[in-house]
């Protein structure tokens, strides 16, 4: 455990490196949820070390032999006309001691009407992005620590502009089999653009996440606790809709406290019957709840729930995630064992 704490301290020392958040970098789709299971547990889970082959898209240290010959496809009817999906596959070689992983993430932003500087219609155009990843993980000596890495090749086309990039994820996970407790730290999207859209180089959505999970001893529940975007503090910004106006016309913007900032880094989730053929999942993202909250309205932003079903060699998953009273998203997935 001391090694894990030391690793955290070293990586958090990179706090000043490229601390991007939404809208501050390119290839933002790289931080979208990779599966219905992950979406149901709040949007970011780092510590599932089991059959779930899509988990390795977010934390390559979780690549393990249980993923061998597992093939997964996931699809989300996202906000507006946006559609995105993921696919993943893993294969174990060398007498079940080495597992290799590959995955794909794709997003299509739909069709847009184009206009020139004079307001004349120039027709419709589309936008889409994709990332192909390959990954591998290994045990650190004979310890309870595992380290893994993904290498991602990224392509993006927005109207007539295109870009190509390369990035890597590096993860480490501590697994205590006696307590059924996992702790993980992941550095995501450390890379660069190899070709730009219009001559200006943009940064990638670099991110540092820390996660914990444990299955309770006498209750069929596994809890998940994730701290996201540790590379950026403070993460919260005042919401203009919560600005107060007095009778003299003076404005007082919302004050984002230390505790509020801490919660905006936090995601919680629970999975009921995690090892059975039927399980229920529930998650809550505090940052999503705060950023999409409507003044004096209860819209349950940040809440997500889902189910998982197993039929012989096939697993089905479904998740519904709440954003605002007018925007929700559904995520479906299927995983097939080819063994």
Secondary structure, DSSP 8 states (H G I E B T S, - for coil): -HHHHHHHHHHHTTTTS----TTSSB-GGGGS--SHHHHHTTS------SS-GGGGGT-GGG--GGGTTEEEEEEEE-STT-EEEEEEEEEEETTTTEEEEEEEEEEEEEEEEEE-TTS-EEEEEEEEEEEEEEEEEEE-TTSSEEEEEEEEEEEEEETTEEEEEEEEEEEEEEEETTTTEEEEEEEEEEEEEEE-SSS----B--EEEEEEEEE-SSSSEEEEEEE--TT-S------GGG-EE-TTS-EE-----HHHHHHHTEEEEEEETTTSSEEEEEEEEHHHHHHT--TT----TTEEEEEEEEETTEEEEEEEEEEETTEEEEEEEEEEE--
